[in-house]
Amino acid sequence: MDPDTVDQDGTEVSRTDEHAWLEEVEGEAQLDWVRERNAGEAARIAGTLEFAATRDRIRAMLDSDAKIPDVTRIGEHYYNFWKDAEHERGIWRRTSLESYRTEQPDWETVLDLDALNEVEQENWVWHGATVLRRTRDSETEDHRLAMVDLSRGGADADVSREFDLHAKEFVEGGFHRPESKGSVSWIDQDTLFLMTDTGPGSMTDSGYPRTARRWRRGNPLEAAELVFEGAAEDIAVGAHHDQTPGHERDVIYRALTFYTNEVHLLDPGGDLVRLDLPDSAQAGIVREWLTVELRDDWTPGEVRYAAGSLLGIRLADFLAGSRELQVLFAPSPTRSLAGHTWTRHHVVLNVLDDVTNRLEVLTPGADGTFASTPFPGVPEVGTTVVAAVDRVQSDAVWVYTTDFLTPTTLAIADLADLSDSGADPELVLEPLKSMPVFFDAEGLVAEQRFVTSADGTRVPYFLVHRADLPVDGSTPTLLYAYGGFEVSLTPTYSGGLGAAWLERGGAYALANIRGGGEYGPTWHQAALKANRHRAYEDLAAVARHLVDSGVTVPERLGVQGGSNGGLLTGNMLTQYPELFGAVVIQVPLLDMQRYSHLLAGASWMAEYGDPDEPDEWEFIATFSPYHLFDAERDYPPVLFTTSTRDDRVHPAHARKMAARMLAAGKDVTYYENIEGGHGGAATNEQLAHMQALAYRFLAERLGLD
């Protein structure tokens, strides 16, 4: 067999694919092709004065000292990872809450990645840290030991290295997980749960850990004790040790598909106890409580619970056989659960009501039932996000609010102070930080509109525009959507979008199409597999509505999306080219016949289907842009961007599609960043370049200047 036709897992690549050779990520010929493309139209755009001005302005925003430093409480310290012009790769730093409340907090550097990269001659990118609450020789929680995750160039694969937070240095001879997709979880100061590549057979077909092991200090990686093993066709296996005092437990997770899983408790004797829940449900265990979020209807006894519901019960009662669960949230045609957050004594529900956040506080009582109180002070429009400061010891929460035209603000509130006075509860939200005003929003307005899709479904979208918007179709307009994996899109403040697009006269539309989670799991499931076309019909309906209502015309309408959104915009390009004047496709899936054999692609078959099954390829082929492309058809100008270091969505998707279109003489701009992983950029400089490239491409093609 010709090695040029064999992919990463040994599967033969179709010899009819003239660009299959571009699937080799870092071959010299392939990188030469990338360099040649990068030196073409993308380099011309990057050489313009307008690009430089846009890039520099976005870079200044990303590097601004006035940004909100998001913090995580670890013990008595509040930790933040920060990047700016002086710290390109970033610093991990900490302060106190009292200092954080000030305009200029006193930060103490814990780990400097730029300095580490210089010493080790690496290009480490921060992936986070896992901290042990208490070491054995400490009388109180000392939060001394951490496992720090670092990625080369921003890839999903990373290393985990033991770090001493008191000494602020890596532990000599400490735990060190070699580079792989995976993770660790502290059990005690000498033991970790280990999920990583330990040799042949230890990873799933999707490229994630298949086993969970117990790794003891001083033992080699390969000697780690096997705790749980999944199947090769699973997505991944994970294990977590809950460190909550009085509620310590070990939990094993087995992801069967992207949307189904098993949850097991590991009892003291080493036996696994599987929770008797639907595979499609999401289980959460906090202190003595079990919560169950349903993706499908469930009837465990006499009561039927609807998909999209959140249920609660004491874990001990559930394990004893009780199925009398309390409904903590029930969906409606306009309301869905965006998330829920536990504090020490409460749980905060975040609900989307026609894509606007509403908050509710639930308090469990001694009888196991939950009392409900509205969370006051939430804006009528926009996005609100709540996060626990420390759910183990505190009822304090961080409260973020934002919208398209209002810079993000951060406040802190203590739910212990929530007074329930009937319809008018009171809670003090203490303002802490506010993002700077990064663009001139004077004269801009945001509104929500609704449009009817091809099958009669009502689809919402947001539109940001000048208050004096002409209805003659003259406004260059950018349309953005995602439409997959139950991800919801809500209004957020973007300095880059505002400065590069809105401030200069462009309009912006954000579409909440099916495939997302804006109306719960049924909204997502409506566009799965053979019904994928509904997501594309929804976005096409929004595009037509923007034209029919006089906002713009096809020649001045652009569409942008990344990852699954890149597949979305790839279908806009190939199925609806007459609707758009320019298309931006970022870190995309495009070759849907090959996607399940490339990197993590096998993990998404629950979303798209299995192209190796003839019956499923029949419908997948209807939304595979690489196969829908017709060399004889006219297409709008297109920009492809991707990353060589993207080990989630293979860069060959963008490479091959660009190559096929270029061979047909189409207007294609291509840019591949060497670093960046699936996020596309590893540093603020790279991110500013990528954003400016997209905005300048759109501005030139849609006539924003």
C-alpha positions in Angstrom: 0.0 0.0 0.0 1.3 3.5 -0.9 2.2 5.2 2.4 0.9 8.5 1.0 -2.6 7.0 1.1 -2.6 5.8 4.7 -3.8 8.0 7.5 -3.0 8.3 11.2 -4.9 5.1 12.2 -3.9 3.0 9.2 -7.0 3.5 7.2 -6.6 3.9 3.5 -7.2 7.3 2.1 -9.2 7.5 -1.1 -6.9 7.7 -4.1 -9.5 10.0 -5.7 -8.5 12.7 -3.2 -5.9 14.7 -5.0 -5.0 16.7 -1.9 -4.7 13.8 0.6 -1.0 14.4 0.9 -1.8 17.6 2.9 -2.9 15.5 5.8 0.7 15.0 6.9 0.8 17.8 9.4 4.5 18.7 9.6 6.1 17.2 6.5 8.5 19.5 4.7 6.5 19.6 1.5 3.3 20.3 3.3 4.9 23.1 5.3 6.4 24.6 2.1 2.8 24.6 0.7 1.6 26.4 3.9 4.4 29.0 3.7 3.7 29.7 0.1 0.0 30.2 0.8 0.8 32.4 3.9 3.1 34.5 1.7 0.2 35.2 -0.8 -3.0 37.2 -0.3 -2.8 37.0 3.5 0.6 38.6 3.4 -0.7 41.4 1.1 -3.5 42.2 3.5 -1.1 42.1 6.5 1.1 44.6 4.7 -1.5 47.3 4.4 -1.6 50.3 6.7 -5.3 49.6 7.5 -4.3 46.1 8.8 -1.5 47.4 10.9 -3.8 50.0 12.5 -6.5 47.4 13.2 -3.9 44.8 14.5 -2.2 47.4 16.8 -5.5 48.5 18.2 -6.6 45.0 19.0 -3.2 44.1 20.4 -3.4 47.1 22.8 -6.8 45.9 24.0 -5.5 42.4 24.6 -2.5 43.7 26.4 -4.4 46.3 28.4 -3.6 46.5 32.1 -7.2 47.6 32.6 -8.8 44.3 31.6 -10.6 42.3 34.3 -8.2 39.8 35.8 -10.4 36.7 36.4 -9.4 35.1 39.6 -9.8 31.6 41.2 -9.7 31.2 45.0 -7.1 28.7 46.2 -6.9 28.9 50.0 -6.5 32.5 51.1 -5.1 33.6 47.8 -6.8 34.6 44.6 -5.0 33.3 41.5 -5.0 34.8 38.0 -3.2 33.9 34.8 -2.3 37.0 32.9 -0.8 37.9 29.5 0.2 41.4 28.3 2.9 43.0 26.2 5.5 42.3 28.9 4.4 38.8 29.5 3.8 37.2 26.0 3.3 33.7 27.3 1.9 34.8 30.6 2.4 34.7 34.4 0.5 32.8 37.0 0.1 35.3 39.9 -1.9 35.7 43.1 -3.2 38.3 45.5 -5.6 38.7 48.4 -9.3 39.6 48.1 -8.7 42.8 49.9 -6.0 43.8 47.4 -8.0 42.6 44.5 -10.7 45.0 45.5 -8.3 47.9 44.8 -7.7 49.6 41.5 -4.1 48.3 41.5 -3.9 44.9 43.3 -0.5 43.8 44.7 0.3 40.8 42.6 2.8 38.1 43.6 4.2 36.1 40.6 4.0 32.4 41.2 5.2 31.1 37.7 6.5 33.1 34.8 6.0 31.2 31.6 8.2 33.5 29.5 11.1 32.9 31.9 10.4 29.2 32.0 10.4 29.0 28.2 13.7 30.9 28.0 15.4 28.5 30.5 13.9 25.3 28.9 14.0 26.5 25.3 10.3 25.6 24.9 7.1 27.3 23.7 4.9 26.3 26.7 1.3 27.6 26.7 -0.7 27.6 30.0 -3.4 24.9 30.3 -4.3 25.3 34.0 -3.5 23.7 37.3 -5.0 21.2 39.8 -4.4 21.9 43.5 -4.4 19.6 46.5 -6.3 21.2 49.3 -4.4 19.6 52.2 -1.1 17.7 52.5 -0.8 14.9 55.1 1.6 16.8 57.5 -0.6 19.9 57.6 -3.1 20.5 60.4 -5.2 22.7 58.1 -5.7 23.0 54.4 -2.4 24.4 53.1 -3.0 24.3 49.3 0.7 23.6 48.8 0.9 21.1 45.9 -0.3 21.7 42.4 -0.1 19.8 39.1 0.5 22.4 36.4 -0.6 21.6 32.8 1.6 23.0 30.0 1.1 22.6 26.3 3.6 23.0 23.5 2.3 25.7 21.1 -1.2 25.5 22.4 -2.1 21.9 21.3 -4.6 19.9 23.3 -1.9 17.5 24.3 0.0 18.7 27.3 2.3 17.7 30.2 1.5 17.8 33.9 4.3 18.8 36.4 4.2 19.0 40.1 4.6 22.5 41.5 5.1 23.8 45.1 2.9 26.9 45.6 4.7 27.8 48.8 8.2 27.6 47.3 6.9 28.8 43.9 9.0 26.2 42.0 8.6 22.8 40.4 9.1 19.9 42.7 12.4 18.2 42.0 11.8 14.6 41.2 8.0 15.2 41.6 5.1 13.8 39.5 5.6 14.5 35.8 3.0 13.3 33.3 4.6 13.2 29.8 3.0 14.9 26.8 -0.3 13.4 25.9 -4.0 14.2 25.8 -5.1 13.5 29.3 -5.3 14.7 32.9 -4.6 14.0 36.6 -6.6 14.4 39.8 -5.1 14.5 43.3 -6.1 11.7 45.7 -3.5 12.6 48.4 -0.1 14.1 48.5 1.5 10.9 47.2 -1.2 9.6 44.9 -2.9 10.8 41.7 -5.6 9.5 39.4 -3.9 9.3 36.0 -5.5 9.5 32.6 -2.9 9.5 29.9 -1.1 7.6 27.1 0.7 4.7 28.9 1.4 2.7 25.7 -0.4 0.7 23.1 -4.1 0.2 23.8 -4.3 2.9 26.4 -6.0 5.5 24.1 -9.4 5.5 22.5 -10.1 5.7 18.8 -10.8 9.4 19.4 -7.3 9.9 20.8 -8.2 10.4 24.5 -7.3 8.2 27.5 -9.1 4.9 27.7 -7.9 4.0 31.2 -8.0 5.6 34.7 -5.0 4.5 36.9 -3.9 5.2 40.5 -0.3 6.5 40.3 1.8 6.5 43.5 4.8 8.7 44.1 8.1 7.1 43.1 6.5 4.6 40.8 7.1 4.7 37.0 4.2 5.7 34.9 3.7 2.2 33.4 3.4 0.7 36.9 0.3 2.8 37.8 -2.5 0.6 39.0 -5.4 0.1 36.7 -8.6 1.3 38.2 -11.0 1.4 35.2 -10.7 0.6 31.5 -13.2 1.6 28.8 -13.5 0.4 25.3 -11.5 1.6 22.3 -14.7 3.0 20.7 -15.5 5.1 23.8 -14.6 8.8 23.7 -12.6 8.9 27.0 -12.3 7.7 30.6 -11.8 10.1 33.5 -11.4 9.8 37.3 -11.8 12.5 39.9 -11.2 12.6 43.7 -13.6 14.9 45.4 -11.6 16.7 48.2 -14.7 18.2 49.9 -14.1 17.7 53.7 -16.6 15.1 55.0 -17.6 14.1 51.5 -14.4 12.7 50.1 -15.2 10.2 47.3 -13.8 8.8 44.0 -15.8 9.2 40.8 -15.2 7.5 37.5 -16.6 8.9 34.3 -16.8 6.9 31.1 -17.8 8.9 28.0 -19.5 6.5 25.6 -20.2 9.1 23.0 -20.1 12.9 23.0 -23.5 12.9 24.6 -23.7 9.7 26.6 -21.8 8.5 29.6 -21.6 6.3 32.6 -20.9 7.6 36.2 -19.4 5.2 38.8 -18.6 5.6 42.4 -15.5 3.8 43.7 -16.3 2.4 47.2 -13.6 2.0 49.9 -13.3 -1.7 49.0 -12.4 -0.9 45.4 -15.8 -1.9 43.9 -17.5 0.2 41.3 -21.1 1.3 41.9 -22.7 2.7 38.7 -25.3 5.4 39.1 -28.6 4.1 37.7 -29.2 7.0 35.3 -29.9 7.4 31.6 -26.6 7.4 29.6 -27.7 10.7 28.1 -28.1 12.4 31.5 -25.4 14.6 33.1 -24.9 13.8 36.7 -23.4 16.2 39.3 -22.3 15.2 42.8 -21.8 18.1 45.3 -21.6 17.3 49.0 -24.6 15.1 49.9 -26.5 16.0 46.7 -26.9 14.4 43.3 -28.2 16.5 40.5 -29.3 15.1 37.1 -29.6 17.2 34.0 -31.7 15.4 31.3 -31.0 15.5 27.6 -33.9 13.0 27.0 -37.2 12.3 28.7 -36.9 9.9 31.7 -39.4 7.9 33.6 -37.6 6.2 36.5 -40.8 5.3 38.3 -44.3 6.7 38.1 -43.2 10.2 37.2 -42.0 11.3 33.7 -39.3 14.0 33.7 -38.9 16.1 30.6 -35.7 16.6 28.6 -34.0 19.8 29.7 -35.0 19.4 33.3 -32.7 19.6 36.3 -33.5 17.1 39.1 -32.1 16.9 42.6 -32.0 14.2 45.3 -29.8 13.2 48.2 -27.1 10.8 46.9 -27.6 8.4 49.8 -31.3 8.2 49.1 -30.7 7.6 45.4 -28.2 4.8 46.1 -30.7 3.3 48.5 -33.3 3.1 45.7 -35.4 6.2 46.0 -36.4 7.8 42.7 -38.4 10.6 44.2 -36.4 13.4 42.6 -37.3 17.0 43.0 -37.6 19.1 39.8 -35.2 22.0 40.3 -35.8 23.4 36.8 -38.4 22.5 34.2 -38.0 23.8 30.6 -40.6 25.7 28.6 -40.8 26.6 24.9 -38.8 29.8 25.6 -36.8 28.8 28.7 -33.8 26.5 29.0 -31.1 25.8 31.6 -27.8 27.5 30.7 -26.1 26.1 33.8 -26.1 25.8 37.6 -23.5 26.7 40.2 -23.3 25.3 43.7 -22.1 27.3 46.7 -21.7 26.0 50.3 -25.5 26.2 51.0 -27.2 27.1 47.8 -27.4 26.4 44.1 -27.8 29.2 41.5 -29.7 28.4 38.3 -28.8 30.3 35.2 -31.8 30.2 32.9 -32.0 31.4 29.3 -35.4 33.0 28.5 -35.4 33.8 24.7 -31.6 34.0 25.0 -31.5 36.4 27.9 -30.1 35.2 31.3 -32.2 35.0 34.4 -30.9 33.8 37.8 -32.6 31.9 40.6 -31.3 30.8 43.9 -32.3 27.4 45.3 -31.8 26.5 49.0 -32.0 22.9 50.1 -33.9 22.3 53.4 -33.6 19.7 56.0 -36.4 17.7 54.4 -34.5 17.5 51.1 -36.7 20.0 49.2 -35.4 23.2 47.6 -36.8 26.6 48.2 -36.6 29.1 45.4 -35.7 32.8 45.5 -35.1 35.2 42.5 -31.6 36.5 42.2 -32.0 40.3 42.2 -30.1 42.9 40.2 -29.7 41.0 36.9 -29.9 43.3 33.8 -33.1 42.9 31.6 -31.0 42.3 28.5 -27.5 40.9 27.8 -25.5 38.1 29.4 -25.0 37.2 33.1 -22.7 34.6 34.3 -22.3 33.4 37.9 -19.5 31.4 39.4 -18.8 30.2 42.9 -15.9 31.8 44.7 -15.3 28.6 46.8 -18.2 26.2 46.8 -16.7 24.2 49.6 -16.5 26.9 52.2 -18.4 30.0 51.0 -21.7 31.2 49.7 -20.0 34.1 47.8 -20.4 34.2 44.0 -18.8 36.2 41.2 -21.3 37.9 38.9 -20.3 38.9 35.4 -22.6 41.0 33.2 -22.1 42.2 29.7 -23.8 42.9 26.4 -22.8 44.0 22.9 -22.3 47.7 23.8 -21.6 47.6 27.5 -18.1 46.6 28.8 -18.1 43.5 31.0 -18.4 44.2 34.7 -17.5 41.9 37.7 -19.2 42.0 41.1 -19.2 39.8 44.1 -22.2 38.9 46.2 -22.7 36.7 49.3 -25.8 34.6 49.1 -25.8 34.3 52.9 -27.0 37.9 52.8 -29.9 37.2 50.4 -33.1 38.3 52.1 -36.3 36.7 50.8 -39.0 39.3 51.1 -41.4 37.7 48.7 -41.4 39.3 45.2 -38.6 41.7 46.1 -35.6 39.9 47.5 -32.5 42.0 48.3 -28.9 41.2 47.7 -25.9 43.5 47.7 -23.8 43.2 44.5 -20.4 44.8 45.3 -18.8 46.1 42.1 -15.2 45.0 41.8 -13.9 45.5 38.2 -15.1 46.8 34.9 -13.6 46.3 31.4 -12.5 49.6 29.8 -14.5 51.1 27.0 -12.6 49.9 23.9 -14.7 51.5 21.2 -17.1 54.3 20.6 -20.6 52.9 20.9 -22.4 56.2 20.6 -25.2 56.0 18.1 -25.2 52.1 18.2 -28.2 50.0 19.2 -28.8 46.3 19.7 -32.0 44.5 19.1 -33.3 41.0 19.0 -35.2 39.8 15.9 -36.9 36.6 14.9 -37.2 34.9 11.5 -39.0 31.9 10.2 -36.8 29.0 8.9 -37.6 26.8 6.0 -39.6 24.3 8.1 -41.5 27.0 9.9 -39.4 27.1 13.0 -39.0 30.5 14.8 -35.3 31.4 15.0 -33.9 34.3 17.0 -30.9 36.5 16.1 -29.4 39.7 17.5 -28.5 42.7 15.4 -26.2 45.5 16.3 -26.3 48.6 14.1 -26.4 52.4 13.9 -29.6 53.9 15.3 -30.0 55.7 12.0 -29.5 52.5 10.0 -30.5 53.1 6.4 -32.8 50.4 4.9 -31.4 50.7 1.4 -29.1 47.6 1.8 -26.0 49.8 1.9 -24.6 48.6 5.3 -21.7 46.1 5.3 -22.9 43.4 7.7 -21.1 40.5 9.4 -23.1 37.4 10.4 -21.8 35.0 13.0 -23.1 31.6 14.3 -22.0 28.3 15.6 -25.0 25.9 15.6 -23.6 22.7 17.2 -22.8 20.7 20.3 -25.6 22.4 22.4 -23.4 25.6 22.6 -25.4 28.8 23.2 -24.4 32.2 21.9 -25.4 35.2 23.9 -24.5 38.9 23.7 -20.9 39.8 24.8 -18.7 42.9 24.6 -15.9 42.6 22.1 -13.5 45.4 21.7 -12.0 44.0 18.5 -15.4 43.7 16.9 -16.4 47.1 18.0 -13.2 48.9 16.9 -12.7 47.0 13.7 -16.3 46.7 12.5 -19.1 48.5 14.4 -17.3 51.8 15.1 -16.6 52.1 11.4 -20.2 51.7 10.2 -20.6 48.0 9.9 -23.6 46.0 11.4 -23.2 42.7 13.2 -25.7 39.8 13.5 -25.4 36.9 15.9 -27.7 34.0 15.0 -29.1 31.5 17.5 -29.7 28.6 15.1 -30.6 25.0 15.8 -27.8 22.8 16.8 -27.0 25.2 19.7 -28.4 25.1 23.2 -30.3 28.3 23.4 -33.6 26.5 23.8 -32.3 23.3 25.5 -31.4 19.8 24.3 -34.3 19.6 21.8 -33.0 22.7 20.0 -29.7 21.0 19.7 -31.1 17.6 18.7 -33.2 19.1 16.0 -30.0 19.5 13.9 -28.2 16.3 14.6 -26.9 13.9 11.9 -29.5 13.6 9.1 -31.2 16.8 10.3 -28.0 18.8 10.0 -29.4 20.8 7.1 -31.8 22.6 9.6 -28.9 24.5 11.1 -27.9 25.6 7.6 -31.4 26.5 6.6 -31.8 28.6 9.8 -28.6 30.6 9.1 -29.7 31.1 5.4 -33.1 32.3 6.7 -31.3 34.9 8.9 -29.1 36.0 5.9 -32.2 36.5 3.7 -34.0 38.4 6.5 -31.1 40.8 6.7 -31.4 41.5 3.0 -35.2 41.5 2.9 -35.4 44.0 5.8 -33.1 46.4 4.0 -30.1 46.0 6.3 -27.7 44.9 3.6 -27.4 43.1 0.2 -25.7 39.9 -0.5 -22.6 41.7 -1.9 -22.2 43.4 1.5 -23.0 40.5 3.7 -20.2 38.4 5.2 -20.4 35.3 7.4 -17.9 34.0 9.9 -17.5 30.9 12.0 -14.9 28.6 13.5 -14.6 24.8 14.3 -18.1 23.4 14.0 -18.9 27.0 12.9 -16.3 26.6 10.2 -18.3 23.6 8.9 -21.3 25.9 9.1 -19.7 28.6 7.1 -18.2 26.0 4.7 -21.8 25.0 3.9 -22.9 28.6 3.5 -20.1 28.9 1.0 -20.9 25.8 -1.0 -24.7 25.6 -0.6 -25.7 29.3 -0.4 -23.0 31.2 -2.3 -25.5 33.7 -3.7 -26.3 35.0 -0.2 -22.9 36.3 0.7 -20.2 38.7 -0.5 -17.4 37.1 1.7 -16.9 34.1 3.9 -14.5 33.5 6.8 -13.8 29.9 7.7 -11.7 29.3 10.8 -10.1 26.1 12.2 -12.9 24.2 10.3 -14.2 20.7 9.6 -14.7 20.5 5.9 -13.9 17.0 4.6 -16.7 15.1 6.3 -15.8 11.8 4.7 -12.4 11.8 6.4 -13.2 13.7 9.6 -13.6 10.7 11.9 -10.1 9.4 10.9 -8.4 12.7 11.7 -7.2 13.5 15.2 -10.2 13.8 17.6 -12.8 13.5 14.8 -14.1 10.1 16.0 -15.5 11.7 19.1 -18.0 13.8 17.1 -19.8 11.0 15.4 -22.8 11.5 17.7 -23.1 15.0 16.3 -22.5 14.3 12.6 -22.8 10.5 12.0 -20.3 7.9 10.8 -19.1 8.4 7.3 -17.8 4.8 7.1 -21.4 3.6 7.3 -22.9 3.9 3.8 -26.4 4.8 5.0 -24.9 7.6 7.2 -22.5 8.8 4.5 -25.5 9.3 2.3 -26.7 12.2 4.5 -23.2 13.4 5.6 -22.3 13.9 2.0 -25.1 16.5 1.8 -23.1 18.8 4.2 -19.5 18.0 3.4 -18.2 21.2 1.8 -15.1 19.4 0.4 -17.4 17.2 -1.7 -20.1 19.8 -2.4 -17.6 22.2 -4.0 -18.2 22.6 -7.8 -15.4 24.0 -9.8 -17.9 25.3 -12.4 -19.9 27.3 -9.8 -19.3 30.9 -8.7 -18.3 31.5 -5.1 -17.8 34.6 -2.9 -14.2 35.3 -1.8 -13.2 33.1 1.2 -10.6 33.3 3.9 -9.4 30.1 5.6 -7.4 30.2 8.8 -6.1 27.3 10.8 -3.2 26.2 13.0 -0.4 23.7 12.4 -0.6 22.8 16.2 -4.3 22.2 16.2 -4.5 18.6 17.4 -8.3 18.6 17.7 -9.5 19.6 14.3 -6.9 18.6 11.7 -5.5 21.5 9.7 -5.9 19.4 6.5 -9.6 20.3 6.4 -8.7 23.9 5.6 -5.6 23.0 3.6 -7.4 20.6 1.3 -10.4 22.8 0.7 -8.2 25.8 0.0 -6.1 23.7 -2.4 -9.2 22.4 -4.3 -10.6 25.9 -4.6 -7.3 27.4 -5.7 -6.9 24.8 -8.4 -10.2 25.9 -9.8 -9.2 29.5 -9.8 -11.4 30.8 -7.0 -10.8 33.8 -4.8 -9.1 32.2 -1.8 -7.0 33.7 1.0 -5.3 31.2 3.3 -3.4 31.7 6.6 -2.0 29.0 8.8 -0.5 29.9 12.2 2.3 27.6 13.2 1.2 27.7 16.9 -2.1 28.2 18.6 -3.8 24.8 18.8 -7.6 24.8 18.2 -7.8 28.4 19.5 -5.8 29.5 16.5 -3.3 31.6 18.5 -0.9 31.1 21.4 -0.1 34.7 22.2 -1.8 38.1 22.2 0.3 39.1 19.2 -0.8 36.0 17.2 -4.5 36.6 18.3 -4.4 40.2 17.2 -2.9 39.2 13.8 -5.6 36.6 13.2 -8.5 38.9 14.2 -7.2 41.8 12.2 -6.7 39.5 9.2 -10.3 38.5 9.3 -11.7 42.0 9.8 -9.5 43.5 7.1 -10.4 40.7 4.6 -14.1 41.3 5.3 -13.8 45.1 5.1 -12.0 44.9 1.8 -14.5 42.4 0.3 -17.6 44.0 1.6 -16.8 47.6 1.1 -16.6 48.8 4.7 -13.9 51.4 3.8 
